[in-house]
Amino acid sequence: MPYLGVQPVTEVQSIIDGTIVNADVNASAGIVKSKLASLGIVNADVDASAAIAQSKLVDIVDADIASGAAIAKAKLASLGIVNADVDGSAAIVTSKLSGALTSVASHGLAASATTDTTNASNLASGTVPTARLGSGTANSSVHLRGDGTWNAAGGGKFLSIAGSQTTTGYSTTSTSFTTTGLSVTVTPENTSDKVFVIVNGCCGNYGPMPVYTIYRSSTNITDNGVTGGAPYYQNGARIFNIDSISSAHIDFSVSKLDSPSTTSAVTYYLKWRVSSSTTHFNRTHNYSRTGYSTMMAFVIDGS
């Protein structure tokens, strides 16, 4: 039959299920997911660069995560991390331990975690800073006290010393206390300071009974408080009636630890009186042999 210019139509044969293979599908073919519903997709079917949403992955376990995976802390928010989950060599800063460490045991820490048990004998070299030894500032004028503080030495050191002496002989007939030739002036640094005053003197006595005492300004500070009897018993050093001694010195001493309670200058005097007749200070009764009498005052730190 002659060709009339019309292309013959080829009959499309029926496509049988299961006969189409991967090679039959063009690489650019857009196949909807529903067409793959019956397929069992396995790990090898997923391209390494495929971005798969987390919702598509169910029941991920520890074995599914690579050991080098960097997982953000926010991803572990729902986990209850306990002591067993922390490696023994982990360096955890104290700021990560909430609450006051009032009890080592309550935080599950070993005693060595908060206490240095190094024996002092192990400090074979080096110098411990003075700031670590006690509170306050260490310097050449302070010492470390038993209460762990740096403070100036106190409670007994001499702050100042003053003294006077005489080689002049004196006589008196006064029955009231009057000054001798000895006096000394000191100035305490604090109101708590003490002043120790001591007199070593000599006198001449033949019959009358003289008494020597120390005054702070106008106050008799060596009155022993004895009441009753002769008034001569109540003050300082009493020289008894020694009729057999007229040409020799009679030594005496009188002292007082005083609390003047002031920071102003204080003057101490040696004063004396006699019961009757004439008596002598710093000389013999006869022959006017003079002696050497002294008066000393020591200001003592009372802190």
Secondary structure, DSSP 8 states (H G I E B T S, - for coil): ----S-----------TT---GGGS-TT----GGGGTT----GGGS-TT----GGG-----GGGS-TT----GGGGTT----GGGS-TT----GGGS-S--S-TGGGT--GGGT-----GGG--SS---GGGT-BS---TTEEE-TTSBEEE--SS-EEEEEEEEE---EEE--SS-EEEEEEEEE--SSTT-EEEEEEEEEEE-SSS-EEEEEEETTEE--B----SS-GGGGBSEE----TT-SSS-EEEEEEEEE----SS-EEEEEEEEESSS-EEESB-SSTT-B--EEEEEEEE---
